Amino acid sequence: MTDPIDVHITALGAQGDGVAEVNGERVYVPFTVPGDLARILAGEKRGDGRSAELLEIIEAGPGRVTPACVHFGICGGCALQHLDDAPYAAFKRDQVVRALAHQGFRDVEVAAPLIVPPRTRRRTRLTARRSGDRVLLGYLERGSHRMVGVTECPVILPRLEALMRPLRGLLASVLGAKDTLHLTLTATDTGVDLLIAGERRPNMRALQSLAAFAEAQDLARISWESKEGVESIAVRRPPTVLLGKAGMPVPPGAFLQATKDSEDWMIDRARGAVAGAKHVADLFAGCGTFTAAIAEKSAVSAFESSAEMVDACRRGLNHAHGLHPVTLSRRDLFREPLTAKELSRFDAVVIDPPRAGAKAQTEMLAISKVPVVAAFSCNPSTFARDARAMADGGYTLEAVTPIDQFRWSAHVELAALFRKS
């Protein structure tokens, strides 16, 4: 198939591409919606079908809208800005429904997704390179290592977007001709935290420029990461986020939920699930997203593999008042999961693993007697796999709520509740 062909888009695939059928073969067409009549150029094999290049929308489907960003279609950050709200929400929910059905959960009620508004993401990672005399600051193209210099981003908080222009000015004096820098901007409660990662440590002139930039832009902190480690360049205020009653320090580049809205939704569901429990285990606790909130009503034992995150959580809790006892432990739950015997002392468990899921820990939970488990996941497929182990161990999956905190991406997260039958 080397000549352009016209196809009808009938569905959306898992990555958000439109799906058409050509000669009995699936073809995945980016930036299309069900109902589109599209002119395409079929490409290479891709999974169970073939990729395609969109040449033209001949007739628009009913779910198509004007994208919110001038860079959409080139920038690889968003996949679904062209999709109207109702089919967008249906796509997010279907991602979870399909993953559960694959593991035999066909009767579990999946709620309507909770979807964050635009301009609410509090953390973003930008790439910076030189192109002649210009500084390109932005994201990578879809499926490519080529840079897209962006002037706007309707996903992130306005105060992060507002830093793009002054950052280009800063980088003009910091960025070497062959350098590539990665910039992580995090909006904390005390100001924006900027982490710059590059191959080499900046020279004295660059350090002075960075410190002056922090002052001029009222940043909380600028740090630099190189092969020699992470060093603080300017700390005007310690970056912190309020989690429950605790102001948690944020280490440079530390993981936080992508938006405050989604974090609040998750905390509310964790609190509701463990209500009345005297002692709760918080597994994969991070810097204490759930720990501090749950400790307002229950004793908490929190487990996390990162020493830096454990230390940050400890420092935040040391300055909080009115909380129940909290025990923090550094432990790699992939290699050393809590055993069924260790879990027996808890009235409830909260678990929020990385994308790989928590196979080893879930197998221990499955044979435990913990009455209630509040589970959170950023990967419906690994969640469904782990949920199967829980169900086989006697747990009932009572509730699942998709949470869309990565607006206009194909990604979806979820909150779930298990009870021991």
C-alpha positions, -999 to +999 in steps of 0.1 A: +000+000+000+021+029-013-006+051-028-029+073-008-062+056+002-095+068+018-106+051+049-134+053+075-123+055+111-144+032+132-127+033+167-098+045+188-069+023+196-051+020+229-027+048+220-054+072+209-050+066+172-080+061+150-085+026+137-096+017+102-096-016+083-079-020+049-080-054+031-087-072+064-058-054+082-060-029+110-045+005+102-037+031+129-042+067+119-031+095+143-052+126+149-085+110+137-118+103+155-145+077+149-166+088+120-138+105+101-134+099+064-096+103+061-071+101+033-040+083+045-007+068+035-002+033+050+032+027+066+051+001+085+038-029+105+028-020+140+016-046+165-015-063+151-018-039+122+000-011+103+008+025+111-003+053+088+002+090+080-028+112+079-029+133+047-063+149+049-096+148+067-122+145+039-152+144+061-150+151+099-166+127+124-190+140+150-165+139+178-139+162+162-131+196+177-104+223+171-072+215+191-064+238+219-027+242+210-010+256+179+017+229+182-007+200+183+001+173+157+038+181+157+046+181+194+045+146+209+031+157+243-006+153+234-025+128+213-061+137+217-067+175+216-089+169+185-114+148+204-145+163+220-152+158+257-178+130+256-158+106+233-126+116+252-141+105+285-155+073+269-120+065+255-104+069+290-130+047+306-128+021+279-091+018+285-098+005+320-128-016+310-108-034+284-079-041+307-102-055+334-122-076+309-089-091+296-084-105+332-120-117+335-135-087+353-164-082+331-190-073+357-171-048+378-187-013+377-163+012+363-173+048+371-172+077+348-136+091+347-125+120+368-108+144+343-085+173+352-091+206+335-066+221+311-038+242+325-035+223+358-004+201+354+021+212+380+051+194+366+067+192+332+099+182+316+113+203+288+143+197+265+166+225+253+191+225+224+206+250+201+196+254+165+220+278+149+217+311+169+184+301+184+176+282+216+149+255+211+129+248+243+101+223+242+092+187+237+101+159+213+081+153+181+057+124+181+077+091+176+110+110+171+140+125+188+136+157+169+128+188+190+097+209+188+103+244+201+071+255+218+057+289+227+026+277+246+013+246+264-023+245+274-017+215+296+006+230+322-001+256+349+000+292+335+029+301+359+050+273+343+040+283+308+050+319+316+086+308+323+092+295+288+102+328+273+125+339+301+140+304+302+150+307+265+169+339+274+186+322+303+196+292+282+212+314+256+240+321+281+241+286+296+236+262+267+267+251+248+267+246+211+264+208+213+247+205+247+213+190+254+197+200+286+166+186+303+146+209+325+121+197+351+098+224+364+076+217+394+051+241+408+052+236+446+033+255+473+063+277+480+072+284+444+085+269+412+114+243+416+137+240+385+160+211+380+184+212+350+201+180+339+232+181+316+263+162+309+287+187+326+286+210+356+280+247+347+309+271+348+311+301+372+295+325+347+266+301+341+261+296+379+258+334+383+233+336+355+212+308+371+213+325+406+202+358+390+174+340+371+161+325+403+159+359+419+144+376+389+117+350+384+110+344+421+118+307+419+119+286+450+150+267+439+173+259+410+193+227+411+217+212+385+221+175+379+253+162+362+274+130+363+288+144+396+253+143+412+227+170+421+237+203+435+216+233+446+225+264+427+200+288+444+176+280+473+154+310+480+127+290+497+126+252+504+101+237+479+073+221+498+038+207+491+010+205+517-001+169+521-028+167+548-014+187+577+022+181+567+043+205+545+064+179+527+098+189+513+102+182+476+136+167+466+149+179+432+130+160+405+109+141+431+078+123+420+045+141+427+010+134+413+007+154+381-020+177+393-033+189+426-069+180+416-060+144+409-039+142+441-070+154+461-092+128+444-068+100+453-064+111+489-102+114+493-106+078+480-078+065+502-093+082+533-128+068+525-115+033+520-095+031+553-120+050+574-122+034+609-089+014+605-066+017+635-034+008+617-028+013+579+001+002+557+011+027+529+030+007+503+051+026+477+046+056+498+068+081+479+071+114+498+039+107+517+010+116+494-013+093+514+007+089+546+001+123+561-036+124+552-043+090+566-023+097+598-050+123+607-072+094+617-051+062+619-016+050+628+004+045+596+034+023+586+048+036+553+072+017+531+093+033+503+125+023+485+139+058+479+160+070+509+156+106+497+118+103+497+117+086+531+139+114+545+117+141+529+086+125+544+102+122+578+112+159+578+077+170+568+060+149+594+084+161+621+068+196+617+032+184+616+009+184+646-022+164+656-012+132+637-014+096+648+020+077+650+038+072+617+066+047+611+087+052+580+107+023+565+130+021+535+122-011+517+122-024+481+088-040+478+097-055+445+125-075+459+113-078+495+075-075+497+057-075+530+048-111+538+013-122+547+024-125+583+038-090+583+005-077+567-016-094+594-011-065+618-028-040+595-065-032+593-062-017+558-036-012+531-030+016+506-009+006+476+003+029+447+030+011+427+049+023+396+038+014+360+052-021+364+026-029+390+033-048+422+032-085+413+053-098+442+036-076+468+001-084+454+008-121+457+015-116+494-016-094+498-037-120+481-030-146+507-032-121+536-062-114+558-061-076+554-099-066+553-096-036+529-071-026+502-072+008+485-053+004+453-040+031+428-024+025+395-009+044+366-012+013+343-046-004+338-030-035+323-006-042+352-034-033+377-058-058+361-031-085+363-025-078+400-063-075+406-066-111+392-042-123+419-062-105+446-095-119+434-080-154+432-070-149+468-105-141+480-108-104+475-138-087+458-130-058+435-158-034+445-152-002+428-129+013+400-127+049+391-105+061+362-085+092+369-073+113+340-045+135+352-026+136+320-050+156+299-052+149+262-028+119+264-037+083+259-026+076+295-051+069+323-048+061+360-073+046+384-084+042+420-099+009+432-113-007+463-108-044+473-125-062+503-117-096+516-147-119+510 
